[in-house]
């Protein structure tokens, strides 16, 4: 149901939102220059969460001002609450059931990690109510548009899950990219030189279509996806029944019902696949003659029919890197 929203066309329809949020972040950072240290990871989490909420809920709380950019907003606390409590809810399901019995209007005031989570769910409910009343007039797609058959609760949960899955992972990748680009003077200089050749449009924005043609920027983005390991662990899948052909791995038939998985850490740091410099941040590996063959080993978004829907947004890190390096 959601696949059309994550197509390349869907990405371009979100371009004005991405421009607006990134420019807002740059403005906040510029205001803080010379005054205090900017935590880029938290800054990236704010901007990615804002963009995803515009896409998922139709509106967002907005990036904090320069006084609050260094602090964590209620939204970031909510996302961290999900991360901290997911194991509690999984290992102690009774807590999950009890919390589900408490109204969100009360639960949101709890101060145990579940409170911020409940506040986010309540925010989602409010957004959905406004959406169903026809109070939204958006030029970009909203997740609710593609979920007409789901129940009220499931619609909110779907939007929240997109926010949880996409905000921290994108922020982590962007942070890793900035660290390794700034650490290497040669990579930094080459990237700045490449970006200076891109001319902003009439609105002063760097168009995605132009950024896609900056080979070195795309190489830096792909290397960031490989090196950053936003989700380093295994993502399990179950071999389904009724396959037309047996599922074969390394010459061995894997029977239906078997749990299989792939580790991004193992794949992305394998010297057998990437060479002796597998643990080195090297964008040039994506520019040589063997780069097309390397794509098959990039499993940042997992693989197969159940891979992450966000893989079409592969150039989003390029936009963030490009704007920051062009502006500072």
MARVOLUM-310480 format. One line per field, with one value per residue (C-alpha): residue number from 0; residue in three letters; x, y, z. Coordinates in steps of 0.2 Angstrom, whole numbers, plus 5000, padded with zeros to 4 digits. Layout:
BEGIN
pos = (NUM	...)
code = (ALA	...)
x = (X	...)
y = (Y	...)
z = (Z	...)
//
This chain:
BEGIN
pos = (0	1	2	3	4	5	6	7	8	9	10	11	12	13	14	15	16	17	18	19	20	21	22	23	24	25	26	27	28	29	30	31	32	33	34	35	36	37	38	39	40	41	42	43	44	45	46	47	48	49	50	51	52	53	54	55	56	57	58	59	60	61	62	63	64	65	66	67	68	69	70	71	72	73	74	75	76	77	78	79	80	81	82	83	84	85	86	87	88	89	90	91	92	93	94	95	96	97	98	99	100	101	102	103	104	105	106	107	108	109	110	111	112	113	114	115	116	117	118	119	120	121	122	123	124	125	126	127	128	129	130	131	132	133	134	135	136	137	138	139	140	141	142	143	144	145	146	147	148	149	150	151	152	153	154	155	156	157	158	159	160	161	162	163	164	165	166	167	168	169	170	171	172	173	174	175	176	177	178	179	180	181	182	183	184	185	186	187	188	189	190	191	192	193	194	195	196	197	198	199	200	201	202	203	204	205	206	207	208	209	210	211	212	213	214	215	216	217	218	219	220	221	222	223	224	225	226	227	228	229	230	231	232	233	234	235	236	237	238	239	240	241	242	243	244	245	246	247	248	249	250	251	252	253	254	255	256	257	258	259	260	261	262	263	264	265	266	267	268	269	270	271	272	273	274	275	276	277	278	279	280	281	282	283	284	285	286	287	288	289	290	291	292	293	294	295	296	297	298	299	300	301	302	303	304	305	306	307	308	309	310	311	312	313	314	315	316	317	318	319	320	321	322	323	324	325	326	327)
code = (UNK	UNK	UNK	UNK	UNK	UNK	UNK	UNK	UNK	UNK	UNK	UNK	UNK	UNK	UNK	UNK	UNK	UNK	UNK	UNK	UNK	UNK	UNK	UNK	UNK	UNK	UNK	UNK	UNK	UNK	UNK	UNK	UNK	UNK	UNK	UNK	UNK	UNK	UNK	UNK	UNK	UNK	UNK	UNK	UNK	UNK	UNK	UNK	UNK	UNK	UNK	UNK	UNK	UNK	UNK	UNK	UNK	UNK	UNK	UNK	UNK	UNK	UNK	UNK	UNK	UNK	UNK	UNK	UNK	UNK	UNK	UNK	UNK	UNK	UNK	UNK	UNK	UNK	UNK	UNK	UNK	UNK	UNK	UNK	UNK	UNK	UNK	UNK	UNK	UNK	UNK	UNK	UNK	UNK	UNK	UNK	UNK	UNK	UNK	UNK	UNK	UNK	UNK	UNK	UNK	UNK	UNK	UNK	UNK	UNK	UNK	UNK	UNK	UNK	UNK	UNK	UNK	UNK	UNK	UNK	UNK	UNK	UNK	UNK	UNK	UNK	UNK	UNK	UNK	UNK	UNK	UNK	UNK	UNK	UNK	UNK	UNK	UNK	UNK	UNK	UNK	UNK	UNK	UNK	UNK	UNK	UNK	UNK	UNK	UNK	UNK	UNK	UNK	UNK	UNK	UNK	UNK	UNK	UNK	UNK	UNK	UNK	UNK	UNK	UNK	UNK	UNK	UNK	UNK	UNK	UNK	UNK	UNK	UNK	UNK	UNK	UNK	UNK	UNK	UNK	UNK	UNK	UNK	UNK	UNK	UNK	UNK	UNK	UNK	UNK	UNK	UNK	UNK	UNK	UNK	UNK	UNK	UNK	UNK	UNK	UNK	UNK	UNK	UNK	UNK	UNK	UNK	UNK	UNK	UNK	UNK	UNK	UNK	UNK	UNK	UNK	UNK	UNK	UNK	UNK	UNK	UNK	UNK	UNK	UNK	UNK	UNK	UNK	UNK	UNK	UNK	UNK	UNK	UNK	UNK	UNK	UNK	UNK	UNK	UNK	UNK	UNK	UNK	UNK	UNK	UNK	UNK	UNK	UNK	UNK	UNK	UNK	UNK	UNK	UNK	UNK	UNK	UNK	UNK	UNK	UNK	UNK	UNK	UNK	UNK	UNK	UNK	UNK	UNK	UNK	UNK	UNK	UNK	UNK	UNK	UNK	UNK	UNK	UNK	UNK	UNK	UNK	UNK	UNK	UNK	UNK	UNK	UNK	UNK	UNK	UNK	UNK	UNK	UNK	UNK	UNK	UNK	UNK	UNK	UNK	UNK	UNK	UNK	UNK	UNK	UNK	UNK	UNK	UNK	UNK	UNK	UNK	UNK	UNK	UNK	UNK	UNK	UNK	UNK	UNK	UNK	UNK	UNK	UNK	UNK	UNK	UNK	UNK)
x = (5000	5014	5026	5020	5024	5042	5045	5057	5042	5037	5054	5053	5036	5043	5058	5050	5048	5065	5072	5062	5067	5086	5086	5078	5091	5105	5098	5098	5116	5121	5114	5124	5140	5154	5142	5141	5145	5131	5127	5125	5117	5103	5102	5100	5087	5077	5077	5074	5060	5052	5053	5045	5032	5026	5026	5018	5006	5004	5013	5027	5032	5046	5065	5069	5076	5095	5092	5084	5093	5106	5092	5081	5063	5048	5049	5067	5063	5048	5059	5072	5058	5053	5071	5073	5057	5055	5064	5054	5038	5044	5050	5037	5021	5010	5017	5013	4995	4993	5000	4988	4973	4978	4971	4984	4978	4984	4998	5007	5011	5020	5039	5046	5049	5031	5025	5034	5029	5011	5012	5018	5004	4992	5000	4997	4979	4976	4984	4973	4957	4962	4966	4949	4940	4948	4958	4974	4978	4995	5005	5014	5009	5004	5004	4986	4982	4987	4979	4960	4956	4966	4958	4960	4973	4983	4984	4992	5004	5009	5014	5023	5033	5039	5045	5054	5062	5068	5073	5087	5094	5095	5103	5115	5121	5122	5132	5144	5146	5151	5163	5173	5172	5179	5192	5200	5206	5207	5189	5183	5192	5186	5168	5168	5175	5162	5148	5154	5150	5132	5122	5107	5090	5080	5074	5093	5091	5101	5090	5090	5091	5107	5114	5111	5123	5137	5147	5158	5143	5134	5150	5151	5133	5135	5150	5141	5127	5140	5151	5138	5129	5113	5106	5122	5113	5103	5085	5077	5066	5056	5057	5039	5030	5024	5040	5041	5059	5068	5077	5096	5110	5128	5122	5111	5092	5084	5067	5052	5049	5068	5073	5087	5095	5109	5121	5125	5141	5147	5143	5149	5166	5171	5188	5183	5169	5176	5195	5209	5202	5185	5187	5192	5180	5184	5171	5183	5178	5161	5169	5180	5176	5170	5158	5142	5147	5148	5129	5124	5134	5126	5113	5109	5091	5091	5087	5072	5054	5054	5068	5066	5054	5066	5079	5072	5077	5096	5100	5093	5110	5117	5105	5110	5129	5128	5118	5130	5146	5140	5135	5149)
y = (5000	5012	5007	5021	5034	5028	5029	5041	5051	5052	5058	5072	5077	5079	5090	5107	5100	5093	5110	5120	5109	5108	5127	5129	5118	5128	5144	5137	5131	5148	5157	5146	5149	5155	5153	5134	5117	5109	5091	5086	5069	5078	5091	5078	5069	5084	5088	5070	5068	5084	5078	5061	5069	5080	5065	5053	5065	5080	5092	5092	5101	5111	5111	5120	5137	5140	5140	5123	5115	5108	5101	5086	5090	5079	5071	5065	5059	5049	5041	5037	5030	5018	5012	5009	5001	4989	4975	4978	4977	4961	4952	4957	4958	4961	4978	4982	4976	4986	5002	4999	5000	5017	5031	5041	5057	5051	5040	5055	5062	5047	5050	5032	5033	5027	5045	5053	5038	5040	5059	5054	5042	5056	5068	5055	5054	5072	5073	5059	5068	5084	5074	5065	5082	5088	5101	5097	5105	5097	5097	5082	5064	5059	5041	5042	5044	5026	5018	5019	5001	5001	5004	5021	5014	5005	5021	5030	5015	5014	5033	5031	5016	5025	5039	5027	5017	5032	5046	5039	5028	5043	5054	5041	5039	5058	5060	5046	5054	5071	5063	5054	5067	5081	5069	5067	5083	5076	5069	5085	5096	5086	5086	5105	5107	5096	5105	5122	5118	5115	5131	5134	5137	5153	5149	5146	5127	5113	5103	5084	5081	5091	5083	5066	5071	5075	5059	5062	5067	5051	5041	5049	5045	5027	5025	5033	5020	5006	5013	5020	5004	5012	4995	4984	4968	4954	4957	4940	4933	4917	4906	4905	4889	4886	4892	4888	4884	4878	4892	4888	4896	4891	4875	4870	4869	4879	4872	4883	4889	4892	4909	4917	4934	4944	4956	4972	4973	4957	4961	4979	4976	4960	4961	4947	4958	4976	4973	4976	4994	4988	4996	5013	5027	5027	5035	5031	5013	5019	5028	5014	5001	4988	4999	4992	4975	4982	4987	4969	4969	4985	4979	4994	4992	4973	4963	4955	4959	4964	4976	4994	5005	5019	5013	5024	5039	5034	5052	5060	5059	5067	5082	5084	5082	5094	5108	5107	5107	5121	5132	5130)
z = (5000	5004	4990	4978	4991	4992	4973	4965	4960	4978	4983	4971	4978	4995	4989	4994	5012	5013	5006	5019	5034	5029	5027	5044	5052	5043	5050	5068	5066	5059	5074	5086	5077	5089	5104	5108	5101	5090	5093	5074	5079	5088	5075	5061	5072	5073	5055	5049	5062	5056	5037	5041	5052	5038	5027	5040	5049	5038	5050	5062	5079	5070	5073	5090	5090	5093	5112	5111	5097	5109	5120	5116	5112	5118	5101	5103	5120	5113	5100	5113	5124	5110	5109	5128	5131	5116	5125	5140	5130	5121	5137	5148	5137	5153	5154	5136	5139	5155	5146	5132	5144	5151	5140	5131	5138	5155	5149	5141	5158	5164	5167	5164	5145	5141	5144	5129	5118	5123	5119	5101	5099	5105	5093	5079	5084	5083	5066	5060	5066	5057	5041	5042	5044	5028	5037	5027	5010	5006	4990	4995	4999	5017	5023	5028	5009	5006	5021	5018	5023	5040	5057	5065	5078	5064	5054	5068	5072	5054	5053	5070	5064	5049	5061	5072	5058	5048	5059	5069	5055	5043	5057	5061	5043	5041	5057	5052	5035	5042	5054	5041	5028	5040	5046	5029	5022	5004	5004	5011	4999	4984	4990	4993	4975	4967	4976	4972	4954	4957	4955	4966	4958	4959	4977	4982	4984	4977	4967	4969	4951	4951	4966	4958	4945	4957	4956	4971	4982	4977	4981	4998	5001	4996	5006	5021	5019	5019	5033	5044	5049	5055	5058	5060	5067	5059	5052	5053	5040	5039	5023	5017	5011	4994	4985	4966	4968	4984	4994	4992	5001	4997	4989	5003	5003	5017	5022	5024	5041	5044	5051	5041	5042	5035	5045	5038	5049	5042	5024	5024	5033	5023	5015	5003	4996	4998	4998	5011	5014	5019	5036	5028	5023	5004	4992	4977	4978	4971	4956	4949	4936	4949	4958	4949	4956	4973	4974	4977	4993	5000	5012	5022	5018	5020	5004	4995	4994	5013	5012	5019	5009	5012	5000	4986	4997	4995	4990	5005	5014	4999	5001	5019	5016	5001	5010	5025	5015	5003	5018	5030)
//
